[in-house]
Amino acid sequence: MKILIAGAGKMGSFFTDLLSFEHETAVYDIDPHRLRFLYNTQRLTTLEEIEAFAPELLINAVSLKHTLSTFEALLPHLPEECILSDIASVKTDFKDFYEHCGHRYVSTHPMFGPTFANLGSLSHENAIIISEGDHMGRLFFSDIYQRLGLNISHYTFEEHDQTVAYSLSVPFVSTFVFAAVMQPQAAPGTTFKRHLKIARGVLNEDEGLLREILFNPLTGAQVTQIRDRLTDLIRIIEQRDEAALSEFLAKIRTNIAAQP
């Protein structure tokens, strides 16, 4: 298959390395410097080169902020039979775009970062494939993710954003709060060190990704729940209410036990 990958960032480079030995690939980026270290693939910087390449599948791997505008810019230069795809972490407005673009499409979300994940062992990582869209496109990405050993879930566009708002925004925001009140310690405890390791990992993520997760329209409701539980805990601490504390701890232990 002839596959065009838009964006030579971390995920674009990852998919290029993954696909270039089994497919004819090309990577398009308006910044030629970002293409310097890619190999075994064509490197494109103009729309005319995209027309000449005539891809059968487009994987849009640019940042979320520019994903839809990149689709709009490339659409006039793609063959009618070209399948569109994205790997965005938030899918707001994507369903409406796809349904009016005139192309078959598939939307997925590999829920790991190639910088920090162990690419040699992804069995503990996850990917989401949107259940709407082209059947053959979904099979293509399902095969890729299965070969990587990823755990695959299938959600609609709406279900995806609800899941991401919960599974990413809650730990991200909790980590931000921890880091925001952090003070230098000569001998931090074991639990502190564990949280610090998590905080360093989260804050090493691309700032664009953090912004995408926080600005997900559904994130606000999750953050409100964190605020409400903190309010409850502050009240318990101020009142030194042992019974309420026991009840609070029992509730959160039940929440943890219910996790798969």
C-alpha positions as a Markdown table, in Angstrom:
| # | Residue | x | y | z |
|---|---|---|---|---|
| 1 | Met | 0.0 | 0.0 | 0.0 |
| 2 | Lys | 1.1 | 3.6 | -0.7 |
| 3 | Ile | 1.0 | 5.4 | 2.6 |
| 4 | Leu | 1.5 | 9.1 | 3.2 |
| 5 | Ile | 2.3 | 10.2 | 6.7 |
| 6 | Ala | 1.7 | 13.9 | 7.4 |
| 7 | Gly | 4.0 | 15.2 | 10.1 |
| 8 | Ala | 7.6 | 14.1 | 10.9 |
| 9 | Gly | 7.3 | 14.5 | 14.7 |
| 10 | Lys | 7.6 | 11.7 | 17.2 |
| 11 | Met | 4.4 | 9.7 | 16.2 |
| 12 | Gly | 4.9 | 10.4 | 12.5 |
| 13 | Ser | 8.5 | 9.1 | 12.7 |
| 14 | Phe | 7.3 | 6.1 | 14.7 |
| 15 | Phe | 4.7 | 5.1 | 12.1 |
| 16 | Thr | 7.2 | 5.6 | 9.3 |
| 17 | Asp | 9.7 | 3.2 | 11.0 |
| 18 | Leu | 6.8 | 0.8 | 11.6 |
| 19 | Leu | 5.4 | 0.7 | 8.1 |
| 20 | Ser | 8.2 | 1.6 | 5.7 |
| 21 | Phe | 9.6 | -2.0 | 5.3 |
| 22 | Glu | 6.2 | -3.5 | 4.3 |
| 23 | His | 4.6 | -0.6 | 2.4 |
| 24 | Glu | 5.7 | 2.2 | 0.1 |
| 25 | Thr | 5.7 | 5.2 | 2.4 |
| 26 | Ala | 6.3 | 8.9 | 2.1 |
| 27 | Val | 6.4 | 11.6 | 4.8 |
| 28 | Tyr | 5.2 | 15.1 | 4.3 |
| 29 | Asp | 6.3 | 18.0 | 6.4 |
| 30 | Ile | 6.5 | 21.7 | 5.6 |
| 31 | Asp | 9.8 | 21.9 | 7.6 |
| 32 | Pro | 12.5 | 20.0 | 5.7 |
| 33 | His | 14.8 | 19.9 | 8.7 |
| 34 | Arg | 12.4 | 17.5 | 10.4 |
| 35 | Leu | 12.8 | 15.0 | 7.6 |
| 36 | Arg | 16.6 | 14.8 | 7.9 |
| 37 | Phe | 16.8 | 11.6 | 9.9 |
| 38 | Leu | 14.1 | 9.6 | 8.3 |
| 39 | Tyr | 15.2 | 6.7 | 6.1 |
| 40 | Asn | 13.7 | 4.0 | 3.8 |
| 41 | Thr | 10.9 | 6.5 | 2.9 |
| 42 | Gln | 10.3 | 9.3 | 0.5 |
| 43 | Arg | 10.5 | 12.8 | 2.0 |
| 44 | Leu | 8.0 | 15.3 | 0.6 |
| 45 | Thr | 7.8 | 19.1 | 1.3 |
| 46 | Thr | 5.3 | 20.2 | -1.4 |
| 47 | Leu | 1.7 | 19.5 | -2.3 |
| 48 | Glu | 2.8 | 18.7 | -5.9 |
| 49 | Glu | 4.9 | 15.9 | -4.6 |
| 50 | Ile | 1.9 | 14.5 | -2.7 |
| 51 | Glu | -0.1 | 14.5 | -6.0 |
| 52 | Ala | 2.7 | 12.6 | -7.7 |
| 53 | Phe | 2.9 | 10.1 | -4.9 |
| 54 | Ala | -0.9 | 9.4 | -5.0 |
| 55 | Pro | -1.3 | 7.8 | -1.6 |
| 56 | Glu | -3.9 | 5.1 | -0.9 |
| 57 | Leu | -3.9 | 5.9 | 2.8 |
| 58 | Leu | -3.1 | 9.2 | 4.6 |
| 59 | Ile | -2.0 | 9.0 | 8.3 |
| 60 | Asn | -2.4 | 12.5 | 9.7 |
| 61 | Ala | 0.2 | 12.6 | 12.6 |
| 62 | Val | 0.5 | 16.4 | 13.1 |
| 63 | Ser | -0.5 | 18.0 | 16.4 |
| 64 | Leu | -4.2 | 18.1 | 17.3 |
| 65 | Lys | -4.3 | 21.8 | 16.9 |
| 66 | His | -3.4 | 21.5 | 13.2 |
| 67 | Thr | -5.0 | 18.1 | 12.4 |
| 68 | Leu | -8.2 | 19.3 | 10.7 |
| 69 | Ser | -6.5 | 22.2 | 8.9 |
| 70 | Thr | -3.9 | 19.8 | 7.6 |
| 71 | Phe | -6.7 | 17.6 | 6.2 |
| 72 | Glu | -8.2 | 20.6 | 4.6 |
| 73 | Ala | -4.9 | 21.6 | 3.0 |
| 74 | Leu | -4.2 | 18.1 | 1.6 |
| 75 | Leu | -7.6 | 17.1 | 0.5 |
| 76 | Pro | -7.5 | 18.7 | -3.0 |
| 77 | His | -4.2 | 16.9 | -3.7 |
| 78 | Leu | -5.3 | 13.4 | -2.7 |
| 79 | Pro | -6.9 | 10.7 | -4.9 |
| 80 | Glu | -10.6 | 10.1 | -4.4 |
| 81 | Glu | -9.9 | 6.6 | -3.2 |
| 82 | Cys | -7.4 | 7.6 | -0.6 |
| 83 | Ile | -8.5 | 6.7 | 3.0 |
| 84 | Leu | -8.0 | 9.4 | 5.6 |
| 85 | Ser | -6.9 | 8.6 | 9.1 |
| 86 | Asp | -5.8 | 10.3 | 12.3 |
| 87 | Ile | -4.2 | 9.3 | 15.6 |
| 88 | Ala | -5.4 | 12.3 | 17.6 |
| 89 | Ser | -5.9 | 12.1 | 21.3 |
| 90 | Val | -9.1 | 14.2 | 21.3 |
| 91 | Lys | -11.7 | 13.7 | 18.6 |
| 92 | Thr | -13.8 | 16.8 | 19.0 |
| 93 | Asp | -15.4 | 17.8 | 15.6 |
| 94 | Phe | -13.7 | 14.9 | 13.8 |
| 95 | Lys | -16.9 | 13.0 | 13.1 |
| 96 | Asp | -18.5 | 15.9 | 11.4 |
| 97 | Phe | -15.4 | 16.6 | 9.3 |
| 98 | Tyr | -15.1 | 13.0 | 8.2 |
| 99 | Glu | -18.8 | 12.6 | 7.3 |
| 100 | His | -18.5 | 15.6 | 5.0 |
| 101 | Cys | -15.0 | 15.1 | 3.5 |
| 102 | Gly | -16.0 | 12.8 | 0.7 |
| 103 | His | -13.4 | 10.2 | 1.6 |
| 104 | Arg | -13.4 | 6.9 | 3.5 |
| 105 | Tyr | -11.8 | 7.3 | 6.9 |
| 106 | Val | -10.5 | 5.5 | 10.0 |
| 107 | Ser | -9.7 | 7.1 | 13.3 |
| 108 | Thr | -7.5 | 5.6 | 16.0 |
| 109 | His | -5.6 | 6.6 | 19.2 |
| 110 | Pro | -2.4 | 4.8 | 20.1 |
| 111 | Met | -2.4 | 5.6 | 23.8 |
| 112 | Phe | 1.4 | 5.7 | 24.4 |
| 113 | Gly | 4.2 | 8.0 | 23.6 |
| 114 | Pro | 7.1 | 6.6 | 21.5 |
| 115 | Thr | 9.6 | 8.6 | 23.7 |
| 116 | Phe | 8.7 | 6.9 | 27.0 |
| 117 | Ala | 7.0 | 3.7 | 26.1 |
| 118 | Asn | 9.1 | 0.5 | 25.8 |
| 119 | Leu | 8.5 | -0.1 | 22.1 |
| 120 | Gly | 10.0 | -3.6 | 22.4 |
| 121 | Ser | 7.2 | -4.6 | 24.8 |
| 122 | Leu | 3.9 | -2.8 | 24.4 |
| 123 | Ser | 1.7 | -5.5 | 25.9 |
| 124 | His | 0.8 | -3.2 | 28.8 |
| 125 | Glu | -0.1 | -0.3 | 26.4 |
| 126 | Asn | -3.4 | 0.4 | 24.8 |
| 127 | Ala | -4.9 | 1.7 | 21.6 |
| 128 | Ile | -8.4 | 2.8 | 20.7 |
| 129 | Ile | -10.0 | 2.2 | 17.3 |
| 130 | Ile | -13.1 | 4.3 | 16.6 |
| 131 | Ser | -15.9 | 1.9 | 15.7 |
| 132 | Glu | -17.3 | 4.4 | 13.1 |
| 133 | Gly | -15.7 | 4.7 | 9.6 |
| 134 | Asp | -14.3 | 2.4 | 6.9 |
| 135 | His | -14.3 | -1.3 | 7.7 |
| 136 | Met | -11.1 | -2.1 | 5.8 |
| 137 | Gly | -9.3 | 0.9 | 7.4 |
| 138 | Arg | -10.2 | -0.4 | 10.9 |
| 139 | Leu | -8.9 | -3.8 | 10.0 |
| 140 | Phe | -5.6 | -2.3 | 8.8 |
| 141 | Phe | -4.9 | -0.5 | 12.0 |
| 142 | Ser | -6.2 | -3.5 | 14.1 |
| 143 | Asp | -3.6 | -5.7 | 12.4 |
| 144 | Ile | -0.9 | -3.2 | 13.1 |
| 145 | Tyr | -1.8 | -2.7 | 16.8 |
| 146 | Gln | -2.2 | -6.5 | 17.3 |
| 147 | Arg | 1.2 | -7.1 | 16.0 |
| 148 | Leu | 2.6 | -4.5 | 18.4 |
| 149 | Gly | 0.9 | -6.4 | 21.2 |
| 150 | Leu | -1.3 | -3.5 | 22.2 |
| 151 | Asn | -4.6 | -3.9 | 24.0 |
| 152 | Ile | -7.3 | -2.7 | 21.7 |
| 153 | Ser | -10.6 | -1.1 | 22.6 |
| 154 | His | -13.4 | 0.0 | 20.2 |
| 155 | Tyr | -15.3 | 3.2 | 21.0 |
| 156 | Thr | -17.4 | 5.7 | 19.1 |
| 157 | Phe | -16.1 | 9.2 | 18.7 |
| 158 | Glu | -18.1 | 10.4 | 21.7 |
| 159 | Glu | -17.2 | 7.4 | 23.9 |
| 160 | His | -13.5 | 7.9 | 23.0 |
| 161 | Asp | -13.5 | 11.5 | 24.3 |
| 162 | Gln | -15.3 | 10.5 | 27.4 |
| 163 | Thr | -12.8 | 7.8 | 28.1 |
| 164 | Val | -9.8 | 10.1 | 27.4 |
| 165 | Ala | -11.2 | 12.8 | 29.7 |
| 166 | Tyr | -11.4 | 10.3 | 32.5 |
| 167 | Ser | -8.3 | 8.1 | 32.0 |
| 168 | Leu | -5.8 | 10.9 | 31.1 |
| 169 | Ser | -7.1 | 14.1 | 32.6 |
| 170 | Val | -7.6 | 12.8 | 36.1 |
| 171 | Pro | -4.0 | 11.5 | 36.5 |
| 172 | Phe | -2.6 | 14.5 | 34.7 |
| 173 | Val | -4.4 | 17.0 | 36.8 |
| 174 | Ser | -3.6 | 15.1 | 40.0 |
| 175 | Thr | 0.0 | 15.1 | 39.1 |
| 176 | Phe | 0.0 | 18.8 | 38.3 |
| 177 | Val | -1.5 | 19.5 | 41.8 |
| 178 | Phe | 1.2 | 17.4 | 43.4 |
| 179 | Ala | 4.0 | 19.2 | 41.5 |
| 180 | Ala | 2.5 | 22.6 | 42.2 |
| 181 | Val | 2.9 | 22.3 | 46.0 |
| 182 | Met | 6.2 | 20.4 | 45.8 |
| 183 | Gln | 9.1 | 21.7 | 48.0 |
| 184 | Pro | 12.8 | 20.7 | 48.0 |
| 185 | Gln | 13.4 | 17.8 | 50.3 |
| 186 | Ala | 16.8 | 16.3 | 51.3 |
| 187 | Ala | 15.3 | 13.0 | 52.3 |
| 188 | Pro | 11.9 | 12.4 | 50.7 |
| 189 | Gly | 9.9 | 9.3 | 51.6 |
| 190 | Thr | 9.3 | 6.3 | 49.4 |
| 191 | Thr | 5.8 | 7.4 | 48.4 |
| 192 | Phe | 7.0 | 10.9 | 47.6 |
| 193 | Lys | 9.7 | 9.5 | 45.4 |
| 194 | Arg | 7.2 | 7.3 | 43.5 |
| 195 | His | 4.9 | 10.3 | 42.9 |
| 196 | Leu | 8.0 | 12.4 | 41.9 |
| 197 | Lys | 8.9 | 9.8 | 39.3 |
| 198 | Ile | 5.4 | 9.9 | 37.8 |
| 199 | Ala | 5.4 | 13.7 | 37.8 |
| 200 | Arg | 8.7 | 13.8 | 35.9 |
| 201 | Gly | 7.3 | 11.4 | 33.3 |
| 202 | Val | 4.1 | 13.4 | 32.8 |
| 203 | Leu | 5.9 | 16.7 | 32.6 |
| 204 | Asn | 8.3 | 15.4 | 30.1 |
| 205 | Glu | 5.4 | 14.7 | 27.7 |
| 206 | Asp | 5.0 | 17.1 | 24.8 |
| 207 | Glu | 3.3 | 20.3 | 26.0 |
| 208 | Gly | 1.0 | 20.1 | 23.0 |
| 209 | Leu | -0.3 | 16.7 | 24.3 |
| 210 | Leu | -0.9 | 18.1 | 27.8 |
| 211 | Arg | -2.8 | 21.0 | 26.3 |
| 212 | Glu | -4.9 | 18.7 | 24.1 |
| 213 | Ile | -5.9 | 16.6 | 27.1 |
| 214 | Leu | -6.7 | 19.6 | 29.4 |
| 215 | Phe | -8.7 | 21.4 | 26.7 |
| 216 | Asn | -10.8 | 18.4 | 25.9 |
| 217 | Pro | -14.3 | 19.8 | 26.4 |
| 218 | Leu | -15.1 | 16.9 | 28.8 |
| 219 | Thr | -12.1 | 17.5 | 31.0 |
| 220 | Gly | -13.7 | 20.2 | 33.1 |
| 221 | Ala | -16.3 | 17.8 | 34.6 |
| 222 | Gln | -13.5 | 15.5 | 35.7 |
| 223 | Val | -11.5 | 18.3 | 37.3 |
| 224 | Thr | -14.6 | 19.4 | 39.1 |
| 225 | Gln | -14.9 | 16.0 | 40.7 |
| 226 | Ile | -11.2 | 16.2 | 41.9 |
| 227 | Arg | -12.0 | 19.6 | 43.4 |
| 228 | Asp | -15.1 | 18.3 | 45.2 |
| 229 | Arg | -13.2 | 15.3 | 46.7 |
| 230 | Leu | -10.5 | 17.6 | 47.8 |
| 231 | Thr | -13.1 | 19.8 | 49.5 |
| 232 | Asp | -14.4 | 16.7 | 51.3 |
| 233 | Leu | -10.9 | 15.8 | 52.4 |
| 234 | Ile | -10.1 | 19.3 | 53.7 |
| 235 | Arg | -13.2 | 19.3 | 55.8 |
| 236 | Ile | -12.4 | 15.9 | 57.3 |
| 237 | Ile | -8.8 | 17.1 | 58.1 |
| 238 | Glu | -10.0 | 20.4 | 59.6 |
| 239 | Gln | -12.6 | 18.7 | 61.8 |
| 240 | Arg | -10.3 | 15.8 | 62.6 |
| 241 | Asp | -13.3 | 13.6 | 61.9 |
| 242 | Glu | -12.1 | 10.0 | 62.3 |
| 243 | Ala | -15.4 | 8.4 | 61.3 |
| 244 | Ala | -15.6 | 10.5 | 58.1 |
| 245 | Leu | -12.0 | 9.6 | 57.3 |
| 246 | Ser | -12.7 | 5.9 | 57.7 |
| 247 | Glu | -15.7 | 6.2 | 55.4 |
| 248 | Phe | -13.6 | 8.2 | 52.9 |
| 249 | Leu | -10.8 | 5.6 | 52.9 |
| 250 | Ala | -13.2 | 2.7 | 52.6 |
| 251 | Lys | -14.8 | 4.4 | 49.5 |
| 252 | Ile | -11.5 | 5.0 | 47.7 |
| 253 | Arg | -10.3 | 1.4 | 48.6 |
| 254 | Thr | -13.5 | 0.2 | 46.9 |
| 255 | Asn | -12.8 | 2.3 | 43.9 |
| 256 | Ile | -9.3 | 0.9 | 43.5 |
| 257 | Ala | -10.4 | -2.7 | 44.0 |
| 258 | Ala | -13.0 | -2.3 | 41.2 |
| 259 | Gln | -10.2 | -1.4 | 38.7 |
| 260 | Pro | -9.4 | -4.3 | 36.3 |
